[in-house]
Amino acid sequence: MTDIKELLLSRIRDVPDYPEPGVLFKDITPLLADPSAFTVLTDTLADLCVRRGATKVVGLEARGFILGAPVAVRAGLGFIPVRKAGKLPGATLSQSYDLEYGSAEIEVHAEDLVADDRVMVIDDVLATGGTAEAALHLVRRAGAEVAGVAVLMELGFLPGRDRLLTALEGAPLDSLLVV
């Protein structure tokens, strides 16, 4: 796993002062542009889904879509997008959550998850954990079981892990990288 971590980390670019002064943005686009590194990432996350007994993969808008869809295909599982409010047609379940300065809302199609599903939530970065926590609430409200959460990168200096561990109710949290 150390070689995998080194490969992935070597393909993540630091962008200082983006989106605002004082922020060091972790840009994953070089990783996505490298087919070998992207394949390693996809295979690693797909393996986690299989080991956790997932039957569906939920990807969080927007970069969670980029990671989650190929992971689902590789693992032989269905992919379910969790979108910002108002982006999905038809009947949806919605969940509001607090941000640092305000609130947001995400949605999933009401019929996409059922009681027999074991759902792995996939995203690129775990920061404060608000979006992932809201997704866990949606999964459970749909009647499905949470198989776990897997992220490419966890920002270890933010409180996302603590927040999610409570919301996971014993399900695993896998971070491939902690920065």
Secondary structure, 3 states (H helix, E strand, C coil): CHHHHHHHHHCCEEEECCCCCCCEEEECHHHHHCHHHHHHHHHHHHHHHHHCCCCEEEEECCHHHHHHHHHHHHHCCEEEEEEECCCCCCCEEEEEEEECCEEEEEEEECCCCCCCCEEEEEEEEECCCHHHHHHHHHHHHCCCEEEEEEEEEECCCCCHHHHHHHHHCCCCEEEEEEC
